[in-house]
Amino acid sequence: MQEKNASPNSRRDFLKTSSLAATSFFIVPRHVLGKGFVAPSDKLNIAAIGAGGKGKSDLASFSASPNVNIVALCDVDDRQAVDSRTRFPKATYYKDFREMLSKENKNIDACSISTPDNTHAVATLAAMQLGKHVYTQKPLTHDIYEARILGQAAKKYKVITQMGNQGGSGNGVRRMKEIYDSGIIGEVHKVLTWTNRPVWPQAVPTDKTFDIPKELDFDLWLGPAKKVPYNEAYLPWNWRGWWPYGTGALGDMACHIMDPVFRILPIDYPNSVECSLAGTWAFTLRPQDDNPDWTPFSSNIHLNYPRKDGKGDIKVSWYDGGILPELPEELLPGESFGNSDGGVLFIGSKGKLMADCYGANPRLLPLKANDTLNIAQTIPRVPDENHYLQWVNACIAGYGKGETSSPFEYAAPFTESILIGNLALRSWMLRDNPSAKRSVDKYNGRKKLYYDAPNMKITNYDLANQFVKRDYRAGWSLSL
């Protein structure tokens, strides 16, 4: 008989989460449910903060529900909003989400936030403070401090929340947990995660002058970030490669790829982190291209997590930019290692368990072991695996009745954990003497940083703490 791992190792109660689709609702007038609730007989009125790019596809997913109205759209760039405005012609259009929330407060029940990472937290919190349910794209926030604030806000404002890491609602991660819980791979002590990102241009020289397009409100696009001249290298798509606005390859994909790690294993916050990186400003051939705002071309990050059950530590390693882990010896020539977007490998005391990006297609190594795998399905499945409609249905049910896979109570500490990896990357490029001449030997480089999670502080290198919480420019704040 296979030994069983204890169920408390689960990050969330999969049974409760997975049963959402089977929940039925009584028809009750809206006024009976009170503020923050929408009667199941009504439609959920959604406003979009970010109507182009990912916001466009998010809106399409929400509107697939017959119980949804898209009533307001907001985007700082008219060019990006064209398709959504055409698809939802009755929706009122704004450029400033603060104006939209003020004027549409009585007309909207929920908000979708799909902007550059830079403005996730301020837009999300503003909506929550008005009692609006929120769906915010991954990563939940740009900074560690912002993640902590949104986690606290979820408890305070009592609205339905969901981060946009749709693999968390997938059946792949449910199957992965069943295999893990069976004990067949033993105790996991090491995890490898990897991605094909970045797939956007990096390190574009910024020594040119550009005119701001008439359709763009660049000041609003900058949000809390410091005011700088407009550069066409920032948007619409390449902002992920710039620290003031994005969170690099790790921020883009770890919320998808590392979700099974954080959801299944008995871990919380890492207590240490170290990294290596390449292809960034420190290695450019032109001194004038030295720019600390560029994210690296490639990186390797190692996070150490103490197990919550006291059974030692789990080392989680991340690879991006073409750097990949060593192929497992159990993998035969021609057999795929994850998929084209990346993957995750649990290394246990008895065996190995691999999955693709989003936790999809979990399988034991060697692959032939899956031919005779006989582990019962114990977690109910959600037939459509729809992360978006799960949030819609939960909003209609109301706070305390509806459930989501990635509520901020889960997503906030998960995001904070990921962003600690970026803190290491950004610390690598620091100079103890900022006025020192730009050259490789003036950078501090690789350090092992120790993280005090309760206090959100690196204890052995104080300069790194500037990346825990950035300074907002005048006119922007984040306060509960």
N, C-alpha and C positions, 0 to 999 in steps of 0.2 A: 504493500500500500504506500502511495506517495505521501510524504509528510506535508502538512499544511502550514503556510505562513499565517500569522494572526491577522484577522481582518482589520484591526486598528491601523495596520500599515497603510491602509488606503487613505489618500488625501481627501476624497469625498465619498459620500455614500452613493455608490453607483446605482443601487437598487432604487433609491428614492428619486434620483435624477432621471433615471431611464423610464420611470413610470409616468412621466409627464403626459405623454401622448395619450394615455388611457384615461386621464382625468376628465371628468364631466363637470359642467358648471350649470348652476341654476340661473335663470334669468331674473335679475334683480335690478330695479331702477338705479341709475347712477347716484342719485342723491343719498340713497341708503348706504352706499359703500363709503362715501365721504371722500375727502381730498386724497389724491394719489391713486384712486381706484377708478376703473372703467367697467361699467356693467357689461357682461358678456353679450348682451343684446345690442350694444353699441359697437361702432367701429373705432379702432384705435387710430387717433389722429397723430401722425408722425411729422416732425420737422427735421430737415437734414442740414447739418452744419458740415459743409463739404459736399457739393452736388456733382462734382466732376471726378474723374479718375476712379479710385476705389469706391467713392461715394456713389457713383453712377450704378455700379453693379450691386452695391448694398441696397440701394433704393429698389432696384429691380427685384431683389430677393424678398424684401419686405412686402412689396406690392403684389407678390404672388399670392398672398393671403387675401381672401375675399373680405376679411374683417379689418382691412387697413385702408386709411385715407392718407395720402401724402398732401399735407396742407400748406407747408411752407418750405422754401429752399433758400439756402444761404451759401454763397461762394464769393471769395474775394476776386476771382478771375472770371469775367463773363464768358470768356472763350471756353473754359472748361465746363461751364454750366449749361451750354446750349442743348445738349441731348436730353438732360433731365428736365429742363424747362419745356422742351417740346413734348416730352412724354407725359408730363404732369402740368398741363397748361393752366389748371385752376389753382395751382399752388402759388402763393404770394412769394415774391423773390426779394432777397436782401443781400447786401454785401457784408454787413457787420452783424455777427451773431448776437451781440448784446442788444442791438436795436430789434432784431427779430424776436428774441425772447421777451423783451419788454412789450412789444406791440401784439404779439401772438400768444401771450401767456394764457389767456382764457380759451384759446382755440386749439391748443396742442396738449397731448397727453404724454408724449415721449419724444426723445431726440436721438438721432443717429449722428455720431461724430466721426467723420472720416477726413481729417485734415493732416498736414504734416505733423509729426510727433511733437513738434515745438508747441502746438496749441491744444493738444489733447486735454491736458489737465484743466486749463482755465475754462475751456468751453464745456467740458463735462461737469465740473463743479458748479458752474453758473446754472446749468440746466437742473441739476440735482437740488440746488437750493430753492428752486421754484416748484419742487415736488414732481419733476418730470422723470419718468423712467429713461434710462440711457443705455445705448449700445455704442461702445467706443472701440474703434479699431485697435489692433495690436501695434506695437506694445502699448499698454495702457497709458504710460506716461513717458516723458523724455528724461526725467530725473528720478533718483531714488526717493527724495523727499516728497515729490509729487505723488508717487505711488503710495507712500505711507498716508498722505492726506486723503486720497480717494478711498483708501481702505477704511479710514475712520468715518469718512462722509457716508459710506454705504450703511454703516450702523446708525448714524445720526438721522439721515433724511428718509430712510425706510422706503426706498424705491427699488424697482426691479432693475438689475444691472447685468450686463453681459459684455465681456471682452471678445473681440472678433478673432479668436483662435478656434476656427470651426472644427478642427480635428478633435477638440474636447467633447464634441457631441457625436463623434463618429463611433461606429461599431468596432473599428480596429482597436482603439484603446481599451474598449470593454473586453475584447478577446485577449488582448495583451495582459490585462489584469488577471483574467481567469487562469492563464498559463502561469503567470508569476505566482499567484496564490496557491497553485497546485503543489508548489515546492519542487517542481521538476528541474529548475535551474539552480536551486539552492539559494544561499544568501548572496545578494548582489553587493559587490564591493567596488566595482568600477563600471562607468558608463561612457561610451563614446558617442558623440553627436557631431554631425557635419552637414554642410550646405554647399550648394553651387554659387551662392551669392558672394560678392556683389556682381550684379549683371548690369549695373549702371556705370557711366563714365566716372572715373575718379581723378582727382588732382588736375582739374582743368585750370590753366593759368587765368588769373583774374586781373591782369594789368591792362584791361581795356575799359572803355567807358561805354555804357549802354543807356539808351533812352527807355524809360518805363513805358510799356505798352498802355495805350489809353484804356483798354478793357480791365486792367489790373490795378487794384489798390494795394500797392506793395507795402505800405505802412501796416495795413491790417494783416497782410500775409506774414510779416515779421513777428507779429504778436508780441510776446514778452521779450523776444530777443533784442539785442542792442541794434540801434539804427545804423545801417550800413548802406552804401550805394547799391543800387539795383545791379544784378549781374544775371545774365540769361543762363548761366551755368546752374543756378539754384532751382529753377522750376521750368516746366511743371513736374518733371519726374526725377530730377537728379539730386534733390535735397537730401536724400538718404546718405549721400556721400559727404555731408557737411555736418559737423558736430553741433553747430548752433540750432539746426533745424531737424536733423535726423539722428538715428542711433545706429547707423551702419548695418553691416550684415547680421550681426548678432541681434540687434533690435528688430530687424525685419523678419527673421526666420526662427529665432529660438523659441518664441511663443508657440510656434507650430511644432517644431522638432523636439523640444525639450518637454513638452506638455506631458507625455507619458511618464517621464522621469519624476516630475514634481507631483503628478497626480497619483502615481502608484507607489513610489518608494517612501519610506518613513523619514523624510527630510523636510527641513524648513528653510532656514537661511544658511549660507555658507559661512564658515569662520575664517577662511583664507582664500586668496586668489592670486594667481600669477599668470603671466602671458608672454608671448613672443609675437612680433609683428614684422611685416616687410612691405616694401613698396610704397611707403608713405613719404612725407616731406623730408625725413631724415636721410632718404636714399636717393633723392632726386639729383639729377646731374646739373641742374641750373639753380644756383643759390637764390635767384630771385623768386623761385617757385616754393621756397620754404614757407609753408603755411600751416600753423597748428590747428586750423579749422577742418582740415581734410581727415576723413576717416581712412584707416589703412587699406591697402590693396588686399592684404591677407593677414590672418591672425590665427593663433592657437592659444586657447584660454583653458586654464585648469582651476576648477572650483572644488573646494573640499567641504563636504557636508558632514557634520556629526549626525549619526543616526538618532532619531527621536526615541528609539527603544534602548539606547545605550550600548548597542552591539558594535561599537567601533565607528568608522567613517566610510563614506562613499565618495569616491573621486569621480567628478564629472568633467570630461574634456570636450572642448568645442573646436572645430576646424572650419575655416572658410577660405574663400579666395583661391581655390584650387589646391589647397593643402588638405590632405585626407589622412585618416588613420591607416595604420597597417592593416592589410587584408587579413581577416581571421583565417587561421590555418585550416579550419573546417570548411571553408568556402572553396569549392572546386573551380577550376578555370572556366570562364564563361558565365558563371553564376553572378547575378547582380548583387552589389553591396548597397543596400538601400535602393533608392530610385534616382532619377535625374535631378530632383530638387534637394536630395539629402537623405538622412536617415538617422537611426538610433540603434545602439547595440548595448544590451544589458549583459554584463559579464558576471556570472554567478559562480559559486563554489562547485556546482555540479554541471553547469552547462551555460549556453549562450542563447539569448533571445533577441532577434533583430526585427525592426519595422522600418517602413518607408517614412517619408515626410508625412506629417499629420497623424502619425501613429498607425498608418494604414498597413494592411497586409502583414501582420505579425507572424513570424515563423522561427522555429528553432533551428539551430545549426548543430550538425550538418543538416542540410535541407531534407535529406532522406528520412530524418527522424520524424518529420511531419506526416509521412505516409502512414505511420502507425500510432499517431498521437490520438489519445482517447481521454480527453479532458472535458468534462460535462460543461454545458452552457448554463451558468448559474445567474448571469446578469441579464435582465430583460433587455431586448433590443428595441430601438426606436426605428421603425421601418424606413423613414425618409432621411434619417440622420441630419435633419435640417436645423442648424444652429440659429438661423435667423427666425424661422417660424416658431422655434422653441421660445425665443425671447418674446415674440409677439403674443403667443398664447399665455405666457406667464404674466405679461403686462395686463392682459384682459382679465386674468384671474385675480390679480391684485397682490400687493405685498403680503407675505405671510401665507399665501395660497399657491402662487405660482413659483416654480423653481427653474433655474437655468444651470447650465453646465459650468460656466465660467463667471459666476458673480464676482463682484469686486472683492468680497471676503477671501476668495481664492485667487483672483487675478492680480490683486495688488501685491501680496507678498511674492507671488510667482514673478511678476514683473520686476520687483525690487531685486530679487535674487539674480535675475538675468543682467540687470543694469550694473550690478557689482562687477561683472566681467568688463563692461565698458569703462568703468572707473579705473580698472587696471590698465586698459589700453591707453586711456588719456593720461594716466600718471606716467606711463612709459616715456611719453614725449615731453615731460616737464624738464625744465632746467632749474637747478637751485639758484642760479644767477640769471634771471630773465634778460639781463642786458648783455649776456655773454655773446660772443660772435657765433653765428649760426654754423654749426658743424656737428657731425655725428658724435664726437667724443664729449660734447657739452650736454647731451641728453642723459637723463638718469638711467634710462633703459630698464632692463628686467629687474623687478623687485617682487618679493613675496609680501603681499599686503595682508594684514590681519584685521578682520572685520568684527566690530562689536555691534551686533544687530539691534539690541534694545536701544542703544544710543545713536544708531546710524552713523558710526564713526570708524575710520581706519585708525588703529591705535599706534602704528609704528612708522607712519609717514604722513605728517600733518598736511603737507601740500596737497595730498590726494583728496582731502575732504572738501576742497572747493568744488568738486564735481558731484557731491551729494546733493547740494542745493545751489542752483544758479541764482544770480541776481536778476530780477525782472527790471525792465526799464520803467520809467515813470508812466503811470496810467494803467499798469497791470499788477494784479496781486492774486494770491491764492490763500484764502483764509476761511476757516470754518465758522 
